[in-house]
Amino acid sequence: MQTNSQLKESHKLTDAQIRDFIVNGHLTIKTDLPRSFHETIYRKTQEYTEKEGNLGNNILPRVPELQAVFEDPAVRGAFTSILGENYVMHSHRHPHQNRPHSDGQGFHKDSYWGYQKVRHHCPRWAMAFYYPQDSPLEIGPSAVLPGTQYYSTRITEANDGELALSGEAGTLTIIHFDLWHRAMANQTDKTRYMMKFQFIRMDAPQAPEWNVTNPQWTSEDINPATPAHQGTWRHIWNWMAGEANGDATQPANGNLTDRITALGGDDPFVRSRAADELGALGESAAEVVPHLIQALRDDYEPVRLNAAYALGAIGEPSVPQLIEVLGDENGSTRRMAAYALAAVGASAVPALGEALQHTADAVRIEACYALAQIGDAAEPAIPALMERTKDECAEVRRYLAEAFGSLGATAAPAVPHLTDMVADDDDKQARFEAALALAQIGPAANAAVPVLAKALWDEDRYVRDNTIHALKRIDTREAESALFDYLLMARWCPITNRASTH
């Protein structure tokens, strides 16, 4: 198997491809494997499905040829560029059938496998859609609404702007985990298969992991499918490049009053553009903070999104009012404030640490979430986070575990707390997040190995999966022994079936 360190730079994405992924949320790749290879995958999937039903998570061990798709240098290079060198495959995968003459689906976002999560704007998770057969429009390929990965709601109920992910056998599309998508109607007599796989970033970005030539954000060569979100896009570009905050440097000028007026106007597109332009002014636009705070409650989501990242770009002057909004009665407003505080970064950490002591669950939840998104700069909040590991609110415990994971090895002092969560927390998502955090901490989580060995038998299959990743990344003799003992018991024989049981 080729390792990420053996990838050629030519296999990684370009600036233009990363910019397009940030803006529109999808990227299509053609593997180098021969057509006969994909035909074999289609034939086996069809045969096994007819005999055994949908193979679900076991599609990979049942059709192990699929692993070669994800080892293809172009695929590994793209995922490395988006999710970092040490990304991992999640154990949920699904062979989606689009049967002949189906009506297709409505647009939707995937869940994080039954888990309640605030959506990530920065690419921490991603999905792959792989076709083992030619997928023209008639056979009902998947379709996406480009640019909608940052919206929690549909801004229009029409399918205007949908893009069919058509392609030849062997085509693979990587999408932002939160992009709105659907299966289109199959108008043929042939079953269409789309293999969906999920992937997770394990390390916070420290530098660009693509073929960077221009480190500055620009969208001049991108055709966005949604209203402009320059502040959001710039923040994500800088985060992927390992930069703490944005690069808004324009000074405030005489148009400030006009933009404030536009922010309160009747036209939602004008309001959205005004919020975005105010964010480009950075801290020099501090006087507009109250107006942008109000815009977090706008009934048009693109306005709320742009206002959040404008407040994030303004930075420290916006923090006190954003902390107050964490207690808002409206969940969407609270969430936008959390996105804004995460974009502020280090300057927001002291106030977020204090917010962890708030009596309202909602405030503690959003504070934990924001700290998790801040990552490395949230290190000073580790003691305050450790104080909440027994919080009576399960959602708080989930996000504080995620916060520890985003800090990586820096969160080593929290390993005993995360170990207790894996062993004893009655909330399976909290255990899931704690096991994932231990995997992200890596070798510094060595003390957790005895508990992780027991967690290989957790009642939740995805807690088990994260436990496997944790033991693999801890990489001690004890961890390896526990891992092999489990995998030797649990190994799957892909040639065993009803017709050949032994």
C-alpha positions in Angstrom: 0.0 0.0 0.0 1.3 3.4 -0.9 1.7 5.7 2.1 0.8 9.4 2.1 4.5 10.3 2.4 5.1 8.5 -0.9 2.6 10.6 -2.8 4.0 12.7 -5.6 3.3 16.4 -5.4 1.6 16.1 -8.8 -1.1 13.9 -7.2 -2.1 16.7 -4.8 -4.6 19.4 -5.6 -3.8 22.9 -7.0 -4.8 26.3 -5.5 -7.6 26.5 -8.0 -9.0 23.1 -7.0 -8.9 23.9 -3.3 -10.5 27.3 -3.9 -13.3 25.6 -5.9 -13.8 23.0 -3.2 -14.1 25.7 -0.5 -16.6 27.6 -2.6 -18.7 24.9 -4.2 -18.1 21.9 -2.0 -17.3 19.2 -4.5 -14.4 17.8 -6.6 -14.5 15.1 -9.2 -11.6 12.7 -9.8 -11.0 10.0 -12.3 -9.1 7.0 -11.0 -6.3 5.4 -13.0 -7.7 1.9 -12.7 -8.8 0.1 -15.9 -12.5 -0.2 -16.9 -12.4 -3.9 -16.4 -11.6 -3.3 -12.7 -14.7 -1.2 -12.2 -16.8 -3.7 -14.1 -15.7 -6.4 -11.6 -16.8 -4.2 -8.7 -20.2 -3.6 -10.3 -20.6 -7.3 -11.0 -19.7 -8.5 -7.5 -21.8 -5.8 -5.9 -24.8 -6.7 -8.0 -24.4 -10.4 -7.4 -23.9 -10.2 -3.6 -26.7 -7.7 -3.2 -29.2 -9.9 -5.0 -28.2 -12.9 -2.9 -27.6 -11.3 0.5 -29.3 -7.9 0.5 -27.6 -4.6 0.9 -24.1 -5.1 2.3 -24.0 -1.8 4.2 -20.9 -1.3 6.2 -19.5 -4.6 5.1 -19.3 -3.6 1.4 -15.6 -3.1 1.8 -14.6 -6.5 3.2 -17.2 -8.2 0.9 -15.8 -6.4 -2.2 -12.2 -5.7 -1.1 -11.2 -4.5 -4.6 -12.8 -1.2 -3.5 -9.7 -0.5 -1.3 -7.7 0.0 -4.5 -10.0 2.9 -5.5 -9.1 4.7 -2.3 -5.4 3.8 -2.6 -5.3 5.4 -6.1 -2.7 8.2 -6.1 -5.2 10.8 -7.4 -7.7 9.9 -4.7 -5.1 9.8 -1.9 -3.6 13.1 -3.2 -7.0 14.8 -3.2 -8.0 13.6 0.3 -4.6 14.5 1.7 -5.0 18.0 0.2 -8.4 18.5 1.8 -8.2 16.5 5.1 -4.5 16.3 5.8 -1.9 13.6 5.6 -3.2 11.4 8.4 -6.9 11.3 7.4 -8.8 8.0 8.1 -11.7 6.2 6.6 -14.8 6.0 8.8 -16.3 2.5 9.2 -19.6 3.7 7.8 -19.9 3.1 4.1 -22.9 2.2 2.0 -23.5 0.9 -1.6 -26.5 3.1 -2.6 -28.8 1.4 -5.1 -30.8 3.5 -7.6 -33.1 0.9 -9.0 -34.5 1.0 -12.5 -37.2 3.6 -13.1 -36.9 5.1 -9.6 -38.2 8.5 -8.8 -35.1 9.7 -7.1 -34.7 11.5 -3.8 -35.2 14.9 -2.3 -32.2 17.0 -1.3 -30.8 16.3 2.1 -27.6 16.4 4.2 -26.2 13.2 5.8 -26.2 12.9 9.5 -23.0 12.1 11.4 -24.3 8.6 11.8 -27.2 9.3 14.1 -25.1 11.8 16.1 -26.2 15.3 16.8 -23.5 17.7 15.7 -23.3 21.3 14.7 -22.2 21.3 11.1 -18.5 21.9 10.5 -17.7 24.7 8.0 -14.0 23.8 7.9 -13.4 20.4 6.2 -13.0 18.1 9.1 -15.1 15.4 7.5 -15.7 14.6 3.8 -17.4 12.0 1.7 -16.6 10.1 -1.5 -19.2 9.1 -4.1 -17.7 6.4 -6.3 -19.4 4.9 -9.4 -18.5 1.4 -10.6 -20.5 1.9 -13.8 -21.0 4.7 -16.4 -23.4 7.2 -14.8 -25.0 9.4 -17.4 -27.9 11.6 -16.5 -30.4 8.9 -17.5 -29.3 6.3 -14.9 -29.9 8.7 -12.0 -26.5 9.8 -10.7 -26.2 11.8 -7.5 -26.7 15.5 -7.8 -25.5 18.3 -5.5 -26.4 21.9 -4.9 -23.0 23.6 -5.2 -22.0 26.0 -2.4 -24.8 24.9 0.0 -22.5 23.1 2.5 -22.5 26.2 4.8 -26.4 26.3 4.9 -28.3 24.4 7.6 -31.5 25.0 5.6 -32.5 25.1 1.9 -32.5 28.7 0.9 -34.9 27.7 -2.0 -37.2 24.7 -2.3 -36.6 24.6 -6.1 -33.9 22.4 -7.6 -32.5 25.3 -9.4 -28.7 25.1 -9.7 -28.5 21.4 -9.1 -25.5 19.7 -10.6 -25.6 16.1 -11.7 -22.4 14.2 -10.8 -22.3 12.2 -14.0 -19.2 10.4 -15.1 -17.7 7.2 -16.6 -17.1 4.1 -14.5 -14.3 4.8 -12.0 -15.4 8.4 -11.4 -15.1 9.5 -7.8 -16.4 12.8 -6.4 -15.3 14.1 -3.0 -17.9 16.3 -1.4 -17.9 18.5 1.7 -19.7 16.4 4.3 -22.5 19.0 4.7 -23.3 19.6 1.0 -26.9 19.2 0.1 -27.3 16.3 -2.3 -29.7 13.7 -3.7 -30.1 10.7 -6.0 -31.7 11.6 -9.3 -34.4 9.6 -11.1 -33.2 6.4 -12.8 -34.9 6.3 -16.2 -33.1 3.1 -17.4 -33.5 -0.6 -17.0 -30.1 -0.9 -15.2 -29.4 -0.5 -11.4 -27.0 2.3 -10.6 -24.6 1.8 -7.7 -22.9 4.6 -5.9 -20.5 3.7 -3.1 -20.5 6.2 -0.3 -17.5 6.4 2.0 -16.8 8.8 4.8 -13.4 10.2 5.9 -12.2 12.2 8.9 -9.3 14.7 9.4 -7.1 13.6 12.4 -4.7 16.6 12.7 -5.2 20.3 12.7 -3.6 21.8 9.6 -0.2 23.5 10.2 0.6 24.4 6.6 -1.0 24.0 3.2 -1.1 20.3 2.2 -1.8 20.9 -1.4 0.4 22.3 -4.2 0.2 25.9 -3.0 1.6 28.6 -5.3 -0.3 31.6 -4.1 -0.9 31.7 -0.3 -3.4 34.5 -0.5 -7.2 33.9 -0.8 -8.7 34.9 -4.1 -11.9 33.9 -5.8 -11.3 35.6 -9.2 -11.2 32.3 -11.1 -14.1 30.7 -9.2 -17.8 30.8 -10.3 -19.8 30.5 -7.1 -23.3 29.0 -7.3 -24.5 30.9 -4.2 -24.4 34.5 -2.9 -20.8 35.6 -2.1 -19.4 34.5 1.2 -15.9 35.9 0.9 -15.4 36.1 4.7 -16.3 32.4 5.1 -14.2 31.3 2.2 -11.2 33.3 3.3 -11.4 32.0 6.8 -11.5 28.4 5.6 -8.7 28.9 3.2 -6.5 30.3 6.0 -7.5 27.6 8.4 -6.5 24.9 5.8 -3.2 26.8 5.3 -2.5 26.6 9.1 -3.2 30.3 9.6 -5.0 31.3 12.8 -7.1 34.1 11.5 -8.1 35.9 8.3 -6.2 38.5 6.3 -8.8 41.3 6.1 -6.7 44.5 5.8 -8.9 47.0 4.0 -9.3 50.2 6.1 -12.8 51.5 6.9 -13.8 54.4 4.7 -16.7 56.7 3.9 -18.8 53.8 2.6 -19.3 52.4 6.1 -22.6 54.2 6.6 -23.8 53.0 3.2 -23.0 49.4 4.1 -24.8 49.8 7.5 -27.9 51.1 5.7 -27.7 48.2 3.2 -27.5 45.7 6.0 -30.9 46.9 7.2 -32.5 47.0 3.8 -35.3 45.0 2.2 -33.3 43.1 -0.4 -31.8 39.9 1.2 -29.1 39.8 -1.5 -28.1 43.4 -0.7 -28.0 42.6 3.0 -25.9 39.6 2.4 -23.4 41.5 0.3 -23.2 44.3 2.8 -22.4 41.9 5.7 -19.7 40.3 3.6 -18.1 43.6 2.7 -18.1 44.8 6.3 -16.1 41.7 7.2 -13.4 42.6 4.7 -12.7 45.7 6.8 -11.6 43.7 9.8 -11.1 45.4 13.1 -11.4 48.9 11.6 -15.1 48.2 11.3 -15.5 47.6 15.0 -18.2 50.3 15.3 -20.6 48.2 13.2 -20.5 45.2 15.6 -24.1 46.0 17.0 -25.5 46.0 13.5 -23.8 42.7 12.6 -25.0 41.2 15.9 -28.5 42.0 14.8 -27.9 40.5 11.4 -27.2 37.1 13.1 -31.0 37.1 13.5 -31.8 37.8 9.8 -34.4 35.5 8.3 -32.1 34.9 5.3 -29.4 32.4 6.1 -26.7 33.8 3.8 -27.0 37.1 5.7 -26.5 35.4 9.0 -23.5 33.4 7.7 -21.8 36.5 6.4 -22.5 38.5 9.5 -21.0 35.7 11.6 -17.7 35.7 9.7 -17.7 39.5 9.5 -17.8 39.5 13.3 -15.0 36.9 13.3 -12.9 39.0 11.1 -13.4 42.1 13.3 -12.0 40.0 16.1 -11.7 40.9 19.8 -14.1 43.9 19.7 -17.0 41.6 18.8 -16.4 39.0 21.6 -18.4 40.5 24.5 -21.6 40.8 22.5 -21.1 37.4 20.8 -20.8 35.8 24.2 -24.1 37.3 25.2 -25.7 35.9 22.0 -24.7 32.4 23.0 -27.7 32.6 25.4 -30.2 33.6 22.7 -33.4 31.6 22.7 -33.0 30.9 19.0 -30.8 27.9 18.2 -29.7 29.2 14.8 -28.7 32.6 16.3 -26.6 30.8 19.0 -24.9 28.7 16.4 -24.0 31.7 14.3 -22.5 33.3 17.3 -20.4 30.2 17.9 -19.2 30.2 14.3 -18.2 33.9 14.8 -16.3 33.2 18.1 -14.5 30.3 16.5 -13.4 32.6 13.6 -12.2 35.2 16.2 -9.8 32.5 17.5 -7.4 33.1 20.3 -8.9 36.4 21.4 -12.2 34.7 22.2 -10.7 31.8 24.3 -10.7 33.5 27.7 -14.3 34.5 27.4 -15.3 31.1 26.1 -13.5 29.5 29.0 -15.6 31.5 31.4 -18.8 30.6 29.5 -18.1 27.0 30.3 -19.3 27.8 33.8 -22.6 29.3 32.6 -25.8 27.7 34.2 -27.5 27.4 30.8 -26.8 24.2 28.9 -27.1 26.0 25.6 -24.3 28.5 26.4 -21.9 25.7 27.6 -22.7 23.7 24.5 -21.9 26.5 22.1 -18.8 27.5 24.1 -17.4 24.0 23.8 -18.2 23.8 20.1 -16.4 27.1 19.5 -13.4 26.0 21.4 -13.3 22.8 19.4 -13.2 24.8 16.2 -10.5 27.1 17.4 -8.1 24.2 17.9 -4.5 24.9 18.8 -5.1 28.4 20.1 -7.7 27.0 22.6 -4.9 25.4 24.7 -5.4 27.9 27.6 -8.9 26.6 28.0 -7.8 23.0 28.7 -8.2 23.3 32.5 -11.7 24.8 32.1 -12.7 22.1 29.7 -11.4 19.3 32.1 -13.7 20.7 34.8 -16.7 20.0 32.6 -16.0 16.3 31.7 -18.8 15.3 34.2 -21.2 17.9 33.0 -24.8 16.7 33.4 -25.5 17.8 29.8 -24.4 15.0 27.3 -24.0 17.5 24.5 -21.5 19.5 26.5 -19.5 16.4 27.1 -19.5 15.5 23.4 -18.1 18.9 22.3 -15.5 19.1 25.0 -14.2 15.8 23.8 -14.1 17.1 20.3 -12.2 20.2 21.6 -9.6 18.0 23.2 -9.3 16.1 19.9 -8.8 19.3 17.9 -5.8 20.1 20.2 -4.1 16.9 19.5 -1.1 16.0 21.7 -1.4 19.3 23.4 -4.5 17.9 25.2 -2.5 15.1 26.8 -3.4 16.3 30.3 -7.0 15.5 29.5 -6.3 11.8 28.7 -7.5 10.5 32.1 -10.8 12.4 31.6 -11.3 11.1 28.1 -10.4 7.6 29.2 -13.1 7.8 31.9 -15.6 8.9 29.3 -14.8 6.0 27.0 -15.2 3.6 29.9 -18.2 5.0 31.7 -20.1 7.7 29.9 -23.7 6.5 29.3 -24.0 8.6 26.1 -22.7 6.7 23.1 -21.9 9.8 21.2 -19.8 11.1 24.1 -17.9 7.8 24.0 -17.6 8.1 20.3 -16.1 11.6 20.6 -13.8 10.6 23.5 -12.4 7.7 21.6 -11.9 9.8 18.5 -10.1 12.5 20.6 -7.8 9.8 22.0 -7.0 8.8 18.5 -6.2 12.4 17.5 -4.0 12.9 20.6 -2.1 9.8 19.5 1.0 8.4 21.3 0.5 10.8 24.2 -2.7 8.9 25.0 -0.7 5.7 25.8 -2.2 5.5 29.3 -5.6 4.9 27.8 -4.7 1.6 26.2 -6.1 -0.8 28.8 -9.5 1.0 28.7 -9.4 1.2 24.9 -8.8 -2.6 24.7 -12.1 -3.1 26.6 -13.8 -0.5 24.4 -13.2 -2.7 21.4 -16.3 -4.4 22.7 -18.5 -1.3 23.1 -22.1 -1.8 22.2 -21.8 0.9 19.5 -20.0 -0.1 16.3 -18.6 3.4 15.7 -17.2 3.7 19.2 -15.3 0.5 18.4 -14.1 2.0 15.1 -12.7 5.1 16.8 -11.1 2.8 19.4 -9.3 0.9 16.6 -8.0 4.1 15.2 -6.8 5.2 18.7 -4.9 2.0 19.3 -3.3 2.2 15.8 -2.2 5.8 16.3 -0.9 5.2 19.9 1.3 2.5 18.3 2.9 0.9 21.3 3.5 -2.8 21.7 0.5 -3.0 24.2 -1.8 -1.2 21.8 -0.7 -3.3 18.9 -1.3 -6.5 20.9 -4.8 -5.4 21.9 -5.6 -4.4 18.3 -4.4 -7.7 16.8 -6.2 -9.8 19.4 -9.4 -8.1 18.4 -8.9 -8.1 14.7 -7.9 -11.7 14.5 -11.2 -12.5 16.2 -13.3 -10.1 14.2 -11.6 -10.6 10.8 -14.0 -11.1 7.8 -13.6 -13.7 5.2 -14.8 -12.1 2.0 -15.1 -15.5 0.2 -17.4 -17.1 2.8 -21.1 -17.0 1.9 -24.2 -19.1 1.8 -22.9 -21.2 -1.1 -19.4 -21.6 0.4 -19.4 -21.7 4.2 -16.0 -23.3 4.7 
